[in-house]
Amino acid sequence: MTRFRNATLPELAQVLDWAADEGWNPGLDDAGAFWGADPDGFFVAVDEKDTPIASISVVNHTTDFAFLGLYIVRSDFRGQGIGLRLWTHALKHAGDRTVGLDGVPEQQENYRTSGFQHVGATTRFLGQVRGHDHPSIRVAVSRDIPDLIRMEGTGSGVEKPAYLQNWLVGTATRTTLVFGDQGIVRGFCTLRACQTGRKVGPLVAEDANVARHLISQAAAMSNGPLILDVPETATDLTELCLRLGLEAGFKTARMYRGPFSTPRYKTFAVSSLELG
């Protein structure tokens, strides 16, 4: 008999392995940072042996906003309604918060039936970039983090303090770079190692020139391709990615259930498609 319950941290790591099998290319060190955002926001369906067979996350970032992701049903259990029942169970965690998600195209109609409205698309850009060091770019330190959280909130439309407090701290696989000019932070990005290449996200910059230097610095620190998930409203960054020779890959649909004012940012890449 299928049951639904909260996931453990080791089970979240297992779910990220499922995400890798689906071709989503998660980071090598995502589980701990995801968990720190909301330990009660990860759910699994389990079989009679208490073995996870499906997953979903509904992470409460603030008292008003949550984000849904990691919606996966193991292939041998699909078509039985397990995913929908887990979806309904997990969404209760959000209460009356607005909920956002980045959905694959084939699921958009299902999300609409649950009250989600399409507000735009996010495109994944991937490729090699010529790297160079820039004298105004440095590695972030702890005193930077509150300002970086506020900058990301301006770009994404909502601050996510618990999530980014962990995300922006350097680890063996994740580094945050800050572009500072005369003591003023003009942009930053987080570079993290993934199953394939390295993802740059979030990226927040006051203009495309700052973003270009941050991306080039990230390339200088990387082996393999760079990957950015860019909302369609980030027109300056989209144009920059194309000028740099990055190829547009798959798109996801940004959808919301509940009120949300979509920000008009021109130079922004999302932190992750899983937690927003």
Buried (B, 14 or more C-beta within 10 A) or exposed (E): EBEBEEBBEEBBBBBBEBBBEEEBBBBBBBBBBBBBBBBEBBBBBBBEEEEBBBBBBBBBBBEBBBBBBBBBBBEEBEEBEBBEBBBEBBBEBBEEBBBBBBBBEEBBEEBBEBEBEEBBBBBBBBBBBEBEEBEBBBEBEEEBBEEBBBBBBBBBBBBBBBBBBBBBBBBEBBBBBBBBEEEEBBBBBBBBBBBEBBBBBBBBBBEBBBBBBBBBBBBBEBEEBBBBBBBEBBBBBBEBBEEBEBEBEEBBBBBBBBEBEEBEBBBBBBBBBBBB
